[in-house]
Amino acid sequence: TARSGPPPELLDYFREIWSRLSADQQVQQSLDIVPKNAGPLNSSSLVHRALLLMRELSPEYLRQFLSYADALSWPEDMQADPAAATAKEAPRSAPAKKARRTRAR
């Protein structure tokens, strides 16, 4: 029986515990990102409030939502290029001024 591994019930129990801990950790990380003086329409604040409400109303839905968001974001993380990240952060140049047209009289 030692070679067959742990019973499936035990594995399910630990998967459930790990899922809860992971979801709580992700919600806490989202709280750390929210500025302390964020207004009511700040996007970080809105997302965090939505996550807290999901955790209150349906923790299982929150776990499913976070796993779905992780699944969508990992390909982006895999293709992350440090050079591209710095190019995105480069300041934008000022827009070109339009030349004035003068009317011939």
Long-range contacts (C-beta under 8 A, 24 or more apart in sequence): 19-63, 19-67, 20-59, 20-63, 22-63, 22-66, 23-55, 23-59, 23-62, 23-63, 23-66, 24-55, 26-66, 27-51, 27-52, 27-55, 27-62
